[in-house]
Amino acid sequence: MARSSGDNAQALFHSLRSAYAATPKNLKIIDLYVAFAVFTALIQVVYMALVGSFPFNSFLSGVLSCIGTAVLAVCLRIQVNKENKEFKDLPPERAFADFVLCNLVLHLVIMNFLG
């Protein structure tokens, strides 16, 4: 029984990998950016766990900045994806402009939170 679940997991991994190979390059770049933002947030959490969180506002600002940027990038990916029919009338330039504007507002709030 364990062998069949291992085979199922391997088949699932292979199907996901072959489906992701057909993903356009611009979406892969956005995925890489999202992974980097989440990885940076995890590094900050590990650092806080090891060293301490004396300036707690700085820790919260850093983590929320990374997570907020990742969420905005996922929204950009959803809007830029050509297979998504919900945003078919939205040009990619407009989606990127929304992403940049929302990032500016997010980081303005983060800088204000720092004090």
N, C-alpha and C positions, 0 to 999 in steps of 0.2 A: 504494500500500500504506500509506503514512503517513496518507493521508486516512481510510482505513477504521479505523485505530487511533484517530485523533482522534474519529471518529464514535462508536466504541465507548466511549471515555473519556467523551464527552459524554452518551451514553445511560446509562452507569453512574452518573455524577454526578446525572443527572436522576432515576434510579430511587431512589438513596440519599436524595436530597432529598425526594422524594414520600413515601418510607417513613418518614423522620424527621418529616415533618409530622404523621403520625398518632400520634407518640409523646406520651404524657401529659405534662402540664405539670410534675408533680413530678419526673419522670425527666429532663426538660430542665434543671431547676434543678440537679439532682445532676450532670449532665454539665457544666454551666457551672462548678460548684465544682471538679470534677476538672480541667478545663482551667485554671482559675485556679491550682490547686496545682502543676500541672506547669509552667505558665508561670513561677511564682515560683521553682521549683527551677532552671529554665533561666536566669533572671536572676541567681541566685546563682552558678551555674557560670560565666557570662560575666563577672561581676564578679571572681570569683576568678582567672580567666584574665588579666584586664586589670590588676588591682591587685596580686594576690598572695594567698597563703593563710597569712599569718603565724599567726593563731590557727586552726590546722587543725581542732582539735576543734569550734570554732564553725562553720566551714564545713560539716563533716560533719554536725553536729547540725542545721543549717538545711536542708540538702538532704535528709537522711534524714527529717526531720520533714515536709517537703513531699511527698516520695514516699510515705511511710507513710500520710499523711492521704489522698492520692489513692487508694492501694490500698484503704484502709478505705471510702472513698466508693464505689469500684467495687463492693465487696462489698455495701454498702448498696443500691446500684442493682440489683444482681442479686436481692437478697432482696425489694425493694419492687415489682419488676416483676410485674404481674399475669399476664403471658403465660408467666412461668416457672413450670412446674408442680411443680418440685422443692420450692419454698418456699410452696406454696399454703396450708398450714395455719399458717404463721407470720404473726401480725398485724404490720402496719407499725410499730406502736408498739414492739413487741418488737425489731424490726430496728433501729429508731432508738436504742433503749436500748443495744443491743449496740454500735452505732456510737459512741455517746457514751462508754461504758465503755472500749472499746478505744482510743479517742482519749486518754482520761485516762491509761491505762496507757502508751501510746506516748509521750506528752509527759512523763510522769514519768521514763521511761527516758532520754529525750532530755535532760531537765534534769540527771539524774544523770550523763550522759556529759559534759556541759559542765564538770563539776568544781566 
